[in-house]
Amino acid sequence: MRTRLRPTAGVLALAAAAALSLTGCDQAKEAAGDIVSSATAAAASAAQEKLNEVKDGVNATGDVSAGPTSVDGDRTVAEITATNPKDKNADYTVKVDFRDAEGNFLDTVVLNIDGVEPGGSKTGTARSNRALSGDTKAEIGQAVRH
C-alpha cells in the first residue's frame, strides 16, 4: 500500500506567500529602478538647462579633466581641473557625468570653476546628487569657458 502525502493548507499558504513575496520583491526592485531612472533623467535635464544659461561661452572640453572618483559620506566625488590656455581670466561651467564600470550613465552634475588665471589651473569638486554604488568614473560631458 502506497501512502500519498497531501500538502496541508498551512504548507500551501506558506508556499503561496513565498511566491507572492518574491513577486513583490521583483516589483519593488523594478519600481525602485524606475524611480532612479526618473531621478537620473531629471538631473541630466537640469544640468543641460544650467549649461544653456551660459551666454557667450565657447566649448572648452579640452581645457578640463576629471580625476579619479572617491566616496565622501554617501556621495561620489571627483576633483575637476580647468586649465586656462587664454591670455585673460576665465570662468568654466562644467557638466560632469558619473558612469559605472560598464559605461552606463548614473548621474550628472554641473560645476562652476571661476577665476582661472591665464596659463593657470584651478580645481573644483564634483559631487553626485545621490549615493552611487560600485565602481564609478567621472567624465567631462561638456565644458564651457566664459
MOVEN-V740064 format. One record per backbone hydrogen bond with DSSP energy under -0.5 kcal/mol. CO is the residue of the C=O (numbers start at 1). NH is the residue of the N-H. E is the energy in kcal/mol with one decimal. If there is no record, write none. Layout:
CO&NH&E ; CO&NH&E
This chain:
2&4&-0.5 ; 3&5&-0.5 ; 8&12&-2.2 ; 9&13&-2.4 ; 10&14&-2.3 ; 11&15&-2.3 ; 12&16&-2.3 ; 13&17&-2.5 ; 14&18&-2.2 ; 15&19&-2.3 ; 16&20&-2.5 ; 17&21&-2.5 ; 18&22&-2.0 ; 19&23&-2.2 ; 20&24&-3.0 ; 21&25&-2.2 ; 22&26&-2.2 ; 23&27&-2.4 ; 24&28&-2.6 ; 25&29&-2.6 ; 26&30&-2.4 ; 27&31&-2.6 ; 28&32&-2.6 ; 29&33&-2.4 ; 30&34&-2.2 ; 31&35&-2.2 ; 32&36&-2.5 ; 33&37&-2.6 ; 34&38&-2.4 ; 35&39&-2.6 ; 36&40&-2.7 ; 37&41&-2.5 ; 38&42&-2.3 ; 39&43&-2.3 ; 40&44&-2.3 ; 41&45&-2.3 ; 42&46&-2.5 ; 43&47&-2.4 ; 44&48&-2.2 ; 45&49&-2.1 ; 46&50&-2.0 ; 47&51&-2.0 ; 48&52&-2.3 ; 49&53&-1.0 ; 50&53&-0.6 ; 51&54&-1.3 ; 58&145&-2.7 ; 60&63&-1.8 ; 61&64&-1.2 ; 63&83&-2.8 ; 65&81&-2.7 ; 68&79&-0.6 ; 70&77&-2.9 ; 72&75&-1.7 ; 75&72&-2.9 ; 76&128&-3.0 ; 77&70&-2.1 ; 78&126&-2.9 ; 79&67&-2.9 ; 80&124&-2.2 ; 81&65&-2.4 ; 82&84&-0.5 ; 82&122&-2.1 ; 83&85&-0.7 ; 84&119&-2.1 ; 86&119&-0.5 ; 90&116&-3.0 ; 91&146&-3.0 ; 92&94&-0.5 ; 92&113&-2.7 ; 93&144&-2.5 ; 94&96&-0.6 ; 94&111&-2.9 ; 95&97&-0.5 ; 95&141&-2.8 ; 95&142&-1.3 ; 96&109&-2.2 ; 97&139&-2.7 ; 98&106&-3.0 ; 98&107&-1.4 ; 99&137&-2.5 ; 100&103&-2.0 ; 104&100&-2.1 ; 107&98&-3.0 ; 109&96&-3.0 ; 111&94&-3.2 ; 112&114&-0.5 ; 113&92&-2.8 ; 115&117&-0.6 ; 116&90&-1.9 ; 117&120&-2.4 ; 120&84&-2.7 ; 122&82&-2.9 ; 124&80&-3.3 ; 124&126&-0.6 ; 126&78&-1.9 ; 130&76&-0.5 ; 135&101&-0.7 ; 137&99&-2.6 ; 139&97&-2.9 ; 139&141&-0.8 ; 142&95&-3.3 ; 143&60&-3.0 ; 144&93&-2.3 ; 145&58&-2.3
